[in-house]
Amino acid sequence: MVVTEQSGSHSGGTDQAIRFCRSSDGTRLAFAVHGSGPPLVVASCWLSHLQHDWQSPVWRHFLDDLGRIATVIRYDERGFGMSDWDVADFSIEARLADLESVVAAAGLDRFALLGVSGGSAVALAFAMAHPERLTRLALNGTVCGHPIARDADAEAEEELYREMIRVGWAREDPVFRRVFTTKFIPEATEEQMRWFDDLQRMATSPANAVASRIGRQAVDISDGLDRISAPTLVLQSVDDRATTFDNAVEISAAIPGARLVALDSPNHILLATEPAWRTFVTELTAFLEPDRGASAPRAHGVEHLSAREREVLTLCADGRTNDEIANALTLSARTIERHLSNVYLKLGVSGPAARAAAVAAFLRGT
């Protein structure tokens, strides 16, 4: 059962609502909403932190640009960022249950889904399990969907990577983490590399980094890819050092009707200044365009608001402040904030004008 525990916000240059829910095994998950437009759920790469990413010279453009074209719902994976770190299960089944819980807590019916890096496996699994929920599926830096097979040399190399994580992940000196940084963003500036060095230590523990890596490498969902029915766009850097272009070719060939766009970059995480990023944004914007308009799939409408949420919005429409509404309903201001956060999520609105947009939608629907 999904349980909404609290709500909050973080400005970082733009408004973002942060909420928490529980996955089916009780793991607490943090998710955030920002932007405007049709709903886009992001199953992101494992290295994320919902608050810290807004200060990032590596991730900030990703958040800003996607927020201009969609209402973005993203979450920290189990074991990472603001979600619970004390977890043992990093299987694809557990991670799929996490995504299902976030979607339920966000109140979404149908939506577009973007799978990034290791999150692409979760996105693919969701597309197979819930074809009726997706308007479209986009993938970037995708995995193949089957377990990684290695010869003796490759196995020794992988064990070396795991040992570097165990030994160097939590150290102040980033020398071991820099190995992973240069693999993900080889064309980054020194400032960007230092930030990514720091993100690794901030985002999770050495034990979680190793356990998650092992879990991701054991994913086996390739047999069901031909059942995916959502329109699919695959965007892939040609010279990506973290995943290969062959992965994207394999996925695109397996999913009926999938379209593959080659990005001229060696970076697993596209940087704001490279032309490949503009190509990414242009392609994704065009791909999401059918989801816009009055007939587009969207978050729950006014009819899905609870009686209390309608009561709060009625008082909002009268021009009352949160404190005044709290006094009128004999509730705390914090509770009013939580009700409004739930309303914004259900109506698919965010940003500075979210309150006015929610009131307007409520008045049209009554």
C-alpha atoms as a printed R data frame, in Angstrom:
    type eleno elety resid chain resno       x       y       z
1   ATOM     1    CA   MET     A     1   0.000   0.000   0.000
2   ATOM     2    CA   VAL     A     2   1.329   3.436  -0.915
3   ATOM     3    CA   VAL     A     3   1.493   5.939   1.945
4   ATOM     4    CA   THR     A     4   2.098   9.650   1.379
5   ATOM     5    CA   GLU     A     5   4.158  10.809   4.346
6   ATOM     6    CA   GLN     A     6   4.957  14.454   3.834
7   ATOM     7    CA   SER     A     7   5.408  17.148   1.254
8   ATOM     8    CA   GLY     A     8   7.865  19.913   0.777
9   ATOM     9    CA   SER     A     9   9.468  22.163  -1.753
10  ATOM    10    CA   HIS     A    10  12.875  23.176  -2.960
11  ATOM    11    CA   SER     A    11  13.439  26.246  -5.062
12  ATOM    12    CA   GLY     A    12  16.925  25.823  -6.573
13  ATOM    13    CA   GLY     A    13  15.855  28.364  -9.188
14  ATOM    14    CA   THR     A    14  12.519  26.681  -9.873
15  ATOM    15    CA   ASP     A    15   9.688  25.285  -7.752
16  ATOM    16    CA   GLN     A    16   9.754  21.597  -6.989
17  ATOM    17    CA   ALA     A    17   7.364  19.615  -4.790
18  ATOM    18    CA   ILE     A    18   9.005  16.719  -2.938
19  ATOM    19    CA   ARG     A    19   6.927  13.882  -1.521
20  ATOM    20    CA   PHE     A    20   7.482  10.447  -0.049
21  ATOM    21    CA   CYS     A    21   5.697   7.126  -0.452
22  ATOM    22    CA   ARG     A    22   6.249   3.496   0.471
23  ATOM    23    CA   SER     A    23   6.985   0.701  -1.960
24  ATOM    24    CA   SER     A    24   5.327  -2.691  -1.598
25  ATOM    25    CA   ASP     A    25   8.132  -3.940   0.694
26  ATOM    26    CA   GLY     A    26   8.002  -0.839   2.910
27  ATOM    27    CA   THR     A    27  10.983   0.987   1.394
28  ATOM    28    CA   ARG     A    28  10.510   4.744   1.621
29  ATOM    29    CA   LEU     A    29  10.880   6.484  -1.743
30  ATOM    30    CA   ALA     A    30  11.366  10.185  -2.427
31  ATOM    31    CA   PHE     A    31   9.861  11.659  -5.575
32  ATOM    32    CA   ALA     A    32   9.553  15.188  -6.926
33  ATOM    33    CA   VAL     A    33   7.414  17.121  -9.392
34  ATOM    34    CA   HIS     A    34   8.307  20.237 -11.373
35  ATOM    35    CA   GLY     A    35   7.594  21.840 -14.733
36  ATOM    36    CA   SER     A    36   4.401  22.107 -16.757
37  ATOM    37    CA   GLY     A    37   2.822  20.245 -19.631
38  ATOM    38    CA   PRO     A    38   1.928  16.586 -20.159
39  ATOM    39    CA   PRO     A    39   3.135  14.223 -17.417
40  ATOM    40    CA   LEU     A    40   6.576  12.672 -17.980
41  ATOM    41    CA   VAL     A    41   7.791  10.135 -15.424
42  ATOM    42    CA   VAL     A    42  11.575   9.732 -15.331
43  ATOM    43    CA   ALA     A    43  13.103   6.437 -14.249
44  ATOM    44    CA   SER     A    44  16.539   7.940 -13.834
45  ATOM    45    CA   CYS     A    45  20.053   6.653 -13.479
46  ATOM    46    CA   TRP     A    46  20.967   5.330 -10.048
47  ATOM    47    CA   LEU     A    47  23.179   8.313  -9.143
48  ATOM    48    CA   SER     A    48  20.661  10.995  -8.251
49  ATOM    49    CA   HIS     A    49  19.667  13.256  -5.391
50  ATOM    50    CA   LEU     A    50  16.395  15.163  -5.802
51  ATOM    51    CA   GLN     A    51  17.639  18.292  -4.043
52  ATOM    52    CA   HIS     A    52  21.343  18.228  -4.845
53  ATOM    53    CA   ASP     A    53  20.776  17.788  -8.590
54  ATOM    54    CA   TRP     A    54  19.320  21.305  -8.846
55  ATOM    55    CA   GLN     A    55  22.748  22.749  -7.982
56  ATOM    56    CA   SER     A    56  24.490  20.521 -10.502
57  ATOM    57    CA   PRO     A    57  26.499  21.723 -13.513
58  ATOM    58    CA   VAL     A    58  25.920  18.211 -14.889
59  ATOM    59    CA   TRP     A    59  22.166  17.720 -14.299
60  ATOM    60    CA   ARG     A    60  20.629  21.197 -13.991
61  ATOM    61    CA   HIS     A    61  20.037  21.710 -17.722
62  ATOM    62    CA   PHE     A    62  18.314  18.309 -17.841
63  ATOM    63    CA   LEU     A    63  15.828  19.432 -15.176
64  ATOM    64    CA   ASP     A    64  15.328  22.920 -16.599
65  ATOM    65    CA   ASP     A    65  14.785  21.868 -20.212
66  ATOM    66    CA   LEU     A    66  12.509  18.913 -19.455
67  ATOM    67    CA   GLY     A    67  10.451  21.111 -17.106
68  ATOM    68    CA   ARG     A    68   9.737  23.464 -20.004
69  ATOM    69    CA   ILE     A    69   8.090  20.731 -22.074
70  ATOM    70    CA   ALA     A    70   6.486  18.469 -19.454
71  ATOM    71    CA   THR     A    71   5.356  18.049 -15.878
72  ATOM    72    CA   VAL     A    72   8.311  15.981 -14.708
73  ATOM    73    CA   ILE     A    73   7.883  13.318 -12.030
74  ATOM    74    CA   ARG     A    74  11.230  11.836 -10.987
75  ATOM    75    CA   TYR     A    75  12.394   9.826  -8.006
76  ATOM    76    CA   ASP     A    76  15.501   8.642  -6.202
77  ATOM    77    CA   GLU     A    77  15.898   4.884  -6.548
78  ATOM    78    CA   ARG     A    78  15.899   2.694  -3.455
79  ATOM    79    CA   GLY     A    79  19.255   2.978  -1.731
80  ATOM    80    CA   PHE     A    80  20.019   6.385  -3.246
81  ATOM    81    CA   GLY     A    81  19.497  10.095  -2.737
82  ATOM    82    CA   MET     A    82  16.607  10.966  -0.423
83  ATOM    83    CA   SER     A    83  15.068   7.468  -0.573
84  ATOM    84    CA   ASP     A    84  15.825   4.797   2.051
85  ATOM    85    CA   TRP     A    85  19.428   3.593   2.065
86  ATOM    86    CA   ASP     A    86  18.833   0.632   4.370
87  ATOM    87    CA   VAL     A    87  17.725  -1.837   1.698
88  ATOM    88    CA   ALA     A    88  18.927  -5.241   0.554
89  ATOM    89    CA   ASP     A    89  16.814  -5.983  -2.522
90  ATOM    90    CA   PHE     A    90  17.993  -4.316  -5.748
91  ATOM    91    CA   SER     A    91  16.253  -6.758  -8.090
92  ATOM    92    CA   ILE     A    92  14.346  -5.595 -11.144
93  ATOM    93    CA   GLU     A    93  11.144  -6.812  -9.472
94  ATOM    94    CA   ALA     A    94  11.700  -4.554  -6.455
95  ATOM    95    CA   ARG     A    95  12.642  -1.593  -8.633
96  ATOM    96    CA   LEU     A    96   9.536  -2.083 -10.808
97  ATOM    97    CA   ALA     A    97   7.396  -2.123  -7.654
98  ATOM    98    CA   ASP     A    98   9.047   1.177  -6.674
99  ATOM    99    CA   LEU     A    99   8.061   2.811  -9.953
100 ATOM   100    CA   GLU     A   100   4.527   1.492  -9.613
101 ATOM   101    CA   SER     A   101   4.335   2.995  -6.113
102 ATOM   102    CA   VAL     A   102   5.598   6.398  -7.239
103 ATOM   103    CA   VAL     A   103   3.112   6.507 -10.118
104 ATOM   104    CA   ALA     A   104   0.274   5.609  -7.740
105 ATOM   105    CA   ALA     A   105   1.335   8.234  -5.194
106 ATOM   106    CA   ALA     A   106   1.552  10.867  -7.923
107 ATOM   107    CA   GLY     A   107  -2.031  10.065  -8.965
108 ATOM   108    CA   LEU     A   108  -1.255   9.398 -12.612
109 ATOM   109    CA   ASP     A   109  -3.508   7.455 -14.979
110 ATOM   110    CA   ARG     A   110  -1.598   7.508 -18.286
111 ATOM   111    CA   PHE     A   111   1.694   9.221 -18.947
112 ATOM   112    CA   ALA     A   112   4.909   9.227 -20.934
113 ATOM   113    CA   LEU     A   113   7.877   7.396 -19.416
114 ATOM   114    CA   LEU     A   114  11.573   8.210 -19.887
115 ATOM   115    CA   GLY     A   115  14.102   5.561 -18.852
116 ATOM   116    CA   VAL     A   116  17.648   6.871 -18.391
117 ATOM   117    CA   SER     A   117  20.733   4.656 -18.074
118 ATOM   118    CA   GLY     A   118  20.095   1.865 -15.546
119 ATOM   119    CA   GLY     A   119  16.572   3.216 -15.099
120 ATOM   120    CA   SER     A   120  15.823   2.135 -18.662
121 ATOM   121    CA   ALA     A   121  15.454  -1.471 -17.487
122 ATOM   122    CA   VAL     A   122  12.745  -0.401 -15.031
123 ATOM   123    CA   ALA     A   123  11.023   1.628 -17.750
124 ATOM   124    CA   LEU     A   124  11.088  -1.349 -20.113
125 ATOM   125    CA   ALA     A   125   9.718  -3.653 -17.407
126 ATOM   126    CA   PHE     A   126   6.895  -1.182 -16.689
127 ATOM   127    CA   ALA     A   127   6.055  -0.904 -20.394
128 ATOM   128    CA   MET     A   128   5.706  -4.683 -20.568
129 ATOM   129    CA   ALA     A   129   3.707  -5.004 -17.347
130 ATOM   130    CA   HIS     A   130   1.378  -2.019 -17.864
131 ATOM   131    CA   PRO     A   131   0.977  -1.273 -21.578
132 ATOM   132    CA   GLU     A   132  -2.348   0.475 -20.967
133 ATOM   133    CA   ARG     A   133  -0.688   3.079 -18.695
134 ATOM   134    CA   LEU     A   134   1.824   4.524 -21.172
135 ATOM   135    CA   THR     A   135   1.203   7.089 -23.874
136 ATOM   136    CA   ARG     A   136   4.786   6.675 -25.086
137 ATOM   137    CA   LEU     A   137   8.202   5.389 -24.007
138 ATOM   138    CA   ALA     A   138  11.584   7.111 -24.398
139 ATOM   139    CA   LEU     A   139  14.972   5.603 -23.546
140 ATOM   140    CA   ASN     A   140  18.413   7.136 -23.214
141 ATOM   141    CA   GLY     A   141  21.687   5.317 -22.505
142 ATOM   142    CA   THR     A   142  19.654   2.137 -22.401
143 ATOM   143    CA   VAL     A   143  20.599  -1.356 -21.283
144 ATOM   144    CA   CYS     A   144  19.907  -4.479 -23.325
145 ATOM   145    CA   GLY     A   145  17.562  -6.151 -20.883
146 ATOM   146    CA   HIS     A   146  19.500  -9.380 -20.419
147 ATOM   147    CA   PRO     A   147  22.191 -10.435 -17.907
148 ATOM   148    CA   ILE     A   148  25.753  -9.423 -18.695
149 ATOM   149    CA   ALA     A   149  27.954 -12.348 -19.764
150 ATOM   150    CA   ARG     A   150  31.715 -12.002 -19.262
151 ATOM   151    CA   ASP     A   151  34.832 -13.964 -20.054
152 ATOM   152    CA   ALA     A   152  37.572 -14.354 -17.434
153 ATOM   153    CA   ASP     A   153  39.269 -11.054 -18.297
154 ATOM   154    CA   ALA     A   154  36.031  -9.103 -18.222
155 ATOM   155    CA   GLU     A   155  35.057 -10.718 -14.923
156 ATOM   156    CA   ALA     A   156  38.391  -9.674 -13.406
157 ATOM   157    CA   GLU     A   157  37.837  -6.119 -14.659
158 ATOM   158    CA   GLU     A   158  34.364  -6.004 -13.139
159 ATOM   159    CA   GLU     A   159  35.685  -7.224  -9.787
160 ATOM   160    CA   LEU     A   160  38.288  -4.459  -9.911
161 ATOM   161    CA   TYR     A   161  35.516  -1.879 -10.362
162 ATOM   162    CA   ARG     A   162  33.610  -3.305  -7.409
163 ATOM   163    CA   GLU     A   163  36.729  -3.239  -5.235
164 ATOM   164    CA   MET     A   164  37.380   0.385  -6.159
165 ATOM   165    CA   ILE     A   165  33.859   1.183  -4.955
166 ATOM   166    CA   ARG     A   166  34.369  -0.690  -1.690
167 ATOM   167    CA   VAL     A   167  37.717   0.969  -1.009
168 ATOM   168    CA   GLY     A   168  37.336   4.463  -2.416
169 ATOM   169    CA   TRP     A   169  33.652   5.424  -2.645
170 ATOM   170    CA   ALA     A   170  33.358   7.002   0.792
171 ATOM   171    CA   ARG     A   171  36.813   8.618   0.914
172 ATOM   172    CA   GLU     A   172  37.231  12.360   0.807
173 ATOM   173    CA   ASP     A   173  39.906  11.913  -1.864
174 ATOM   174    CA   PRO     A   174  37.954  11.281  -5.107
175 ATOM   175    CA   VAL     A   175  40.733   9.442  -6.975
176 ATOM   176    CA   PHE     A   176  38.802   6.142  -7.166
177 ATOM   177    CA   ARG     A   177  35.468   7.811  -7.943
178 ATOM   178    CA   ARG     A   178  37.113   9.802 -10.749
179 ATOM   179    CA   VAL     A   179  37.460   6.536 -12.696
180 ATOM   180    CA   PHE     A   180  33.659   6.310 -12.872
181 ATOM   181    CA   THR     A   181  33.277  10.033 -13.526
182 ATOM   182    CA   THR     A   182  35.481   9.953 -16.624
183 ATOM   183    CA   LYS     A   183  33.557   6.944 -17.904
184 ATOM   184    CA   PHE     A   184  30.207   8.746 -17.605
185 ATOM   185    CA   ILE     A   185  31.246  12.237 -18.761
186 ATOM   186    CA   PRO     A   186  34.662  12.112 -20.474
187 ATOM   187    CA   GLU     A   187  34.206  15.575 -22.057
188 ATOM   188    CA   ALA     A   188  33.234  17.296 -18.794
189 ATOM   189    CA   THR     A   189  35.071  20.299 -17.411
190 ATOM   190    CA   GLU     A   190  37.037  19.937 -14.195
191 ATOM   191    CA   GLU     A   191  34.212  21.675 -12.311
192 ATOM   192    CA   GLN     A   192  31.665  19.193 -13.679
193 ATOM   193    CA   MET     A   193  33.918  16.242 -12.878
194 ATOM   194    CA   ARG     A   194  34.454  17.414  -9.306
195 ATOM   195    CA   TRP     A   195  30.711  17.767  -8.864
196 ATOM   196    CA   PHE     A   196  30.096  14.244 -10.170
197 ATOM   197    CA   ASP     A   197  32.896  12.927  -7.934
198 ATOM   198    CA   ASP     A   198  31.049  14.444  -4.957
199 ATOM   199    CA   LEU     A   199  27.627  13.224  -6.105
200 ATOM   200    CA   GLN     A   200  28.754   9.594  -5.948
201 ATOM   201    CA   ARG     A   201  29.658   9.843  -2.278
202 ATOM   202    CA   MET     A   202  26.566  11.924  -1.463
203 ATOM   203    CA   ALA     A   203  24.098   9.736  -3.376
204 ATOM   204    CA   THR     A   204  24.712   6.385  -1.671
205 ATOM   205    CA   SER     A   205  26.953   4.130   0.406
206 ATOM   206    CA   PRO     A   206  29.729   1.885  -0.962
207 ATOM   207    CA   ALA     A   207  27.692  -1.221  -0.036
208 ATOM   208    CA   ASN     A   208  24.625   0.041  -1.902
209 ATOM   209    CA   ALA     A   209  26.688   1.056  -4.923
210 ATOM   210    CA   VAL     A   210  28.094  -2.475  -5.212
211 ATOM   211    CA   ALA     A   211  24.812  -4.266  -4.482
212 ATOM   212    CA   SER     A   212  22.914  -2.087  -6.949
213 ATOM   213    CA   ARG     A   213  25.564  -2.653  -9.614
214 ATOM   214    CA   ILE     A   214  25.280  -6.419  -9.172
215 ATOM   215    CA   GLY     A   215  21.489  -6.247  -9.287
216 ATOM   216    CA   ARG     A   216  21.441  -4.162 -12.467
217 ATOM   217    CA   GLN     A   217  23.842  -6.523 -14.211
218 ATOM   218    CA   ALA     A   218  21.550  -9.483 -13.457
219 ATOM   219    CA   VAL     A   219  18.447  -7.978 -15.108
220 ATOM   220    CA   ASP     A   220  16.739 -10.394 -17.500
221 ATOM   221    CA   ILE     A   221  13.743  -8.937 -19.329
222 ATOM   222    CA   SER     A   222  14.821  -9.188 -22.971
223 ATOM   223    CA   ASP     A   223  12.328 -11.923 -23.856
224 ATOM   224    CA   GLY     A   224   9.366  -9.591 -23.420
225 ATOM   225    CA   LEU     A   225  10.560  -6.574 -25.380
226 ATOM   226    CA   ASP     A   226   8.530  -7.498 -28.452
227 ATOM   227    CA   ARG     A   227   5.352  -7.119 -26.356
228 ATOM   228    CA   ILE     A   228   5.906  -3.396 -25.800
229 ATOM   229    CA   SER     A   229   3.169  -1.531 -27.635
230 ATOM   230    CA   ALA     A   230   3.814   2.107 -26.673
231 ATOM   231    CA   PRO     A   231   5.387   4.362 -29.327
232 ATOM   232    CA   THR     A   232   9.083   4.185 -28.483
233 ATOM   233    CA   LEU     A   233  11.985   6.582 -29.024
234 ATOM   234    CA   VAL     A   234  15.559   5.454 -28.302
235 ATOM   235    CA   LEU     A   235  18.208   8.160 -27.987
236 ATOM   236    CA   GLN     A   236  21.813   6.988 -27.699
237 ATOM   237    CA   SER     A   237  25.276   8.545 -27.737
238 ATOM   238    CA   VAL     A   238  27.320   6.858 -30.443
239 ATOM   239    CA   ASP     A   239  30.566   6.698 -28.445
240 ATOM   240    CA   ASP     A   240  29.057   6.221 -24.977
241 ATOM   241    CA   ARG     A   241  31.645   4.617 -22.668
242 ATOM   242    CA   ALA     A   242  29.131   3.432 -20.065
243 ATOM   243    CA   THR     A   243  26.769   1.639 -22.462
244 ATOM   244    CA   THR     A   244  27.353   0.775 -26.094
245 ATOM   245    CA   PHE     A   245  25.489   1.913 -29.174
246 ATOM   246    CA   ASP     A   246  24.905  -1.774 -29.911
247 ATOM   247    CA   ASN     A   247  22.670  -1.885 -26.827
248 ATOM   248    CA   ALA     A   248  20.414   0.763 -28.341
249 ATOM   249    CA   VAL     A   249  20.379  -1.033 -31.692
250 ATOM   250    CA   GLU     A   250  19.365  -4.284 -30.003
251 ATOM   251    CA   ILE     A   251  16.574  -2.624 -28.010
252 ATOM   252    CA   SER     A   252  15.292  -0.685 -31.020
253 ATOM   253    CA   ALA     A   253  15.188  -3.833 -33.149
254 ATOM   254    CA   ALA     A   254  13.315  -5.767 -30.465
255 ATOM   255    CA   ILE     A   255  10.549  -3.217 -29.776
256 ATOM   256    CA   PRO     A   256   7.974  -3.015 -32.601
257 ATOM   257    CA   GLY     A   257   8.089   0.334 -34.368
258 ATOM   258    CA   ALA     A   258  10.818   1.809 -32.152
259 ATOM   259    CA   ARG     A   259  12.794   4.725 -33.603
260 ATOM   260    CA   LEU     A   260  16.525   5.093 -32.906
261 ATOM   261    CA   VAL     A   261  18.257   8.492 -32.868
262 ATOM   262    CA   ALA     A   262  22.061   8.504 -32.831
263 ATOM   263    CA   LEU     A   263  23.608  11.298 -30.771
264 ATOM   264    CA   ASP     A   264  27.094  12.503 -31.680
265 ATOM   265    CA   SER     A   265  28.683  12.337 -28.236
266 ATOM   266    CA   PRO     A   266  30.977  10.184 -26.059
267 ATOM   267    CA   ASN     A   267  29.093  11.223 -22.904
268 ATOM   268    CA   HIS     A   268  26.695   8.928 -21.099
269 ATOM   269    CA   ILE     A   269  25.186  12.040 -19.494
270 ATOM   270    CA   LEU     A   270  24.795  14.685 -22.174
271 ATOM   271    CA   LEU     A   271  26.251  18.072 -21.252
272 ATOM   272    CA   ALA     A   272  24.430  21.366 -21.774
273 ATOM   273    CA   THR     A   273  26.987  22.836 -24.173
274 ATOM   274    CA   GLU     A   274  27.208  19.979 -26.655
275 ATOM   275    CA   PRO     A   275  25.064  19.892 -29.838
276 ATOM   276    CA   ALA     A   276  23.876  16.383 -28.943
277 ATOM   277    CA   TRP     A   277  21.907  17.841 -26.034
278 ATOM   278    CA   ARG     A   278  19.960  20.173 -28.314
279 ATOM   279    CA   THR     A   279  19.212  17.194 -30.556
280 ATOM   280    CA   PHE     A   280  17.988  15.257 -27.523
281 ATOM   281    CA   VAL     A   281  15.647  18.068 -26.436
282 ATOM   282    CA   THR     A   282  14.338  18.668 -29.971
283 ATOM   283    CA   GLU     A   283  13.610  14.975 -30.523
284 ATOM   284    CA   LEU     A   284  11.982  14.468 -27.128
285 ATOM   285    CA   THR     A   285   9.862  17.620 -27.495
286 ATOM   286    CA   ALA     A   286   8.521  16.447 -30.852
287 ATOM   287    CA   PHE     A   287   7.954  12.957 -29.459
288 ATOM   288    CA   LEU     A   288   5.858  14.281 -26.556
289 ATOM   289    CA   GLU     A   289   3.869  16.725 -28.682
290 ATOM   290    CA   PRO     A   290   0.875  14.375 -29.234
291 ATOM   291    CA   ASP     A   291   0.370  14.287 -25.451
292 ATOM   292    CA   ARG     A   292  -0.428  17.999 -25.397
293 ATOM   293    CA   GLY     A   293  -3.872  19.569 -25.780
294 ATOM   294    CA   ALA     A   294  -7.231  19.106 -24.182
295 ATOM   295    CA   SER     A   295  -7.563  15.500 -25.317
296 ATOM   296    CA   ALA     A   296  -4.081  14.497 -24.175
297 ATOM   297    CA   PRO     A   297  -3.665  11.978 -21.355
298 ATOM   298    CA   ARG     A   298  -2.893  13.843 -18.152
299 ATOM   299    CA   ALA     A   299  -2.870  13.620 -14.388
300 ATOM   300    CA   HIS     A   300  -6.141  13.027 -12.549
301 ATOM   301    CA   GLY     A   301  -8.743  15.754 -13.060
302 ATOM   302    CA   VAL     A   302 -10.904  17.730 -10.651
303 ATOM   303    CA   GLU     A   303 -13.297  14.805 -10.295
304 ATOM   304    CA   HIS     A   304 -10.551  12.864  -8.485
305 ATOM   305    CA   LEU     A   305 -10.119  15.432  -5.711
306 ATOM   306    CA   SER     A   306 -11.151  14.321  -2.238
307 ATOM   307    CA   ALA     A   307 -13.857  16.140  -0.286
308 ATOM   308    CA   ARG     A   308 -11.221  17.804   1.886
309 ATOM   309    CA   GLU     A   309  -9.176  18.873  -1.146
310 ATOM   310    CA   ARG     A   310 -12.288  20.436  -2.676
311 ATOM   311    CA   GLU     A   311 -12.950  22.219   0.602
312 ATOM   312    CA   VAL     A   312  -9.413  23.633   0.634
313 ATOM   313    CA   LEU     A   313  -9.698  24.800  -2.974
314 ATOM   314    CA   THR     A   314 -13.051  26.453  -2.286
315 ATOM   315    CA   LEU     A   315 -11.368  28.576   0.377
316 ATOM   316    CA   CYS     A   316  -8.416  29.231  -1.948
317 ATOM   317    CA   ALA     A   317 -10.893  30.552  -4.498
318 ATOM   318    CA   ASP     A   318 -12.112  32.993  -1.839
319 ATOM   319    CA   GLY     A   319  -8.595  34.401  -1.711
320 ATOM   320    CA   ARG     A   320  -7.684  33.011   1.706
321 ATOM   321    CA   THR     A   321  -4.097  32.303   2.729
322 ATOM   322    CA   ASN     A   322  -2.907  28.900   3.960
323 ATOM   323    CA   ASP     A   323  -3.017  30.131   7.571
324 ATOM   324    CA   GLU     A   324  -6.552  31.412   7.137
325 ATOM   325    CA   ILE     A   325  -7.671  28.124   5.565
326 ATOM   326    CA   ALA     A   326  -6.009  26.206   8.417
327 ATOM   327    CA   ASN     A   327  -7.885  28.272  10.995
328 ATOM   328    CA   ALA     A   328 -11.191  27.866   9.164
329 ATOM   329    CA   LEU     A   329 -10.847  24.076   8.959
330 ATOM   330    CA   THR     A   330  -9.157  23.622  12.346
331 ATOM   331    CA   LEU     A   331  -6.096  22.101  10.718
332 ATOM   332    CA   SER     A   332  -2.392  22.933  10.751
333 ATOM   333    CA   ALA     A   333  -0.848  25.055   8.000
334 ATOM   334    CA   ARG     A   334   1.415  22.072   7.252
335 ATOM   335    CA   THR     A   335  -1.649  19.913   6.593
336 ATOM   336    CA   ILE     A   336  -3.048  22.547   4.232
337 ATOM   337    CA   GLU     A   337   0.272  22.571   2.368
338 ATOM   338    CA   ARG     A   338   0.067  18.794   2.046
339 ATOM   339    CA   HIS     A   339  -3.489  18.936   0.691
340 ATOM   340    CA   LEU     A   340  -2.456  21.567  -1.856
341 ATOM   341    CA   SER     A   341   0.576  19.514  -2.894
342 ATOM   342    CA   ASN     A   342  -1.734  16.543  -3.514
343 ATOM   343    CA   VAL     A   343  -4.064  18.764  -5.551
344 ATOM   344    CA   TYR     A   344  -1.188  20.064  -7.709
345 ATOM   345    CA   LEU     A   345  -0.054  16.520  -8.436
346 ATOM   346    CA   LYS     A   346  -3.538  15.325  -9.319
347 ATOM   347    CA   LEU     A   347  -4.145  18.290 -11.624
348 ATOM   348    CA   GLY     A   348  -0.675  18.158 -13.160
349 ATOM   349    CA   VAL     A   349   0.271  21.751 -12.290
350 ATOM   350    CA   SER     A   350   3.431  23.111 -10.675
351 ATOM   351    CA   GLY     A   351   5.572  26.205 -10.393
352 ATOM   352    CA   PRO     A   352   4.800  29.660  -8.995
353 ATOM   353    CA   ALA     A   353   1.372  29.782 -10.644
354 ATOM   354    CA   ALA     A   354   0.284  26.315  -9.462
355 ATOM   355    CA   ARG     A   355  -2.188  27.649  -6.870
356 ATOM   356    CA   ALA     A   356  -3.944  29.893  -9.384
357 ATOM   357    CA   ALA     A   357  -4.008  27.134 -12.004
358 ATOM   358    CA   ALA     A   358  -5.485  24.649  -9.532
359 ATOM   359    CA   VAL     A   359  -8.203  27.118  -8.471
360 ATOM   360    CA   ALA     A   360  -9.022  27.861 -12.116
361 ATOM   361    CA   ALA     A   361  -9.288  24.164 -12.960
362 ATOM   362    CA   PHE     A   362 -11.480  23.603  -9.892
363 ATOM   363    CA   LEU     A   363 -13.851  26.422 -10.809
364 ATOM   364    CA   ARG     A   364 -14.149  25.113 -14.393
365 ATOM   365    CA   GLY     A   365 -14.930  21.666 -13.068
366 ATOM   366    CA   THR     A   366 -17.642  22.662 -10.591
